[in-house]
Amino acid sequence: MTPEVITSLASHAMYITLLVASPLLASALFIGLIVSLFQAATQINEMTLSFIPKILGVFGTLVLAGPWLLETLIDFTRSVFTGFPHLIG
């Protein structure tokens, strides 16, 4: 295995990680922003108010985007395992 191959594999793994995590993080960020605006408008200073909407939003995103996320992870894992003979030899 050459350093270029290892670097390429690590770069692709980081890209897949970013691709899989971004929908969940984006939904949590958007819901947190909406709840923060609501708290600022109503002057409610409760720190735990944003947890339940974020959990529900991330769960909903996971339900909607779950098949795509799982397919992306399975494709990457399959490509890594099928590429092992080429990486080693």
N, C-alpha and C positions, 0 to 999 in steps of 0.2 A: 504494500500500500504506500502510495506516494503522499507527501504532504498536501498536494493539490487535491487529491481525491478525498482525503479526510476533511480538508477545508470546505470543499464543495458539499460533502455530505452534511457537515455541521451547519453550513449556511442554509441548505435546503430544510434541515430539521428546524432551525430557528424561524424560517419563513412559514412553515406549516404550523408551528406553535402560534405565531402571530395571527395567522389566518384563522385558526380554530378559536383562539381566545377573543378576537376582536368583536364578534357579534355579542357575546355575553358582557364584555366590558363596556361596549357602547350602550347597550340597553341599561346597564346599571348607572352609567354616567348620565344618560338622558333622564332617567327617572329621578336620580338624585338632584339634578338641576331643577326639574319641575317641582319636586317637594321643597327644595330650598326656596324657590320663588314663592311658593304657597306659604311657607313659614315666614318669609320676610313680609309678605303682604298682610298676613293675619297676626303677626308678632307673636307667634307661638314658638317658644324656645325649647322645644322638647327634642333631645338628641336621638331618642330611640324611635321617633316618628318615621324616619325614612327607611328603617330596616324591613318592615313588612312589605311596602310597595316594591322595594328593590328585590327582595326574595321572590315575590310573585312575578315581577318582570323578568328576572333572569330565568325562572322556571318556565315561563311562557316562551321566552326566546329559545330555551333549550328544547322545548317540545316542538316548536316550529322549525328550528334549524338543526335539530338533533340528527335527523337522517343524513343531511349534507355533511355535518361535522364528522359523524361516524364514518361515512364513506371516504372523506378526505383522509382521515387517520388510517383507515384500512388500506387505502391505495398507497399511502406512503410506506406503511409497514410492509406491505407486499413487495413494493419495489426495492426496499432495503434487503429483505430476505432473499428475493430472487437474484439480487445483484451481488450477494456474498461471494459466489465463485469468481466473479470478475474482479472483485475488490481484493481478494486474497491472492489470486494467482495472476 
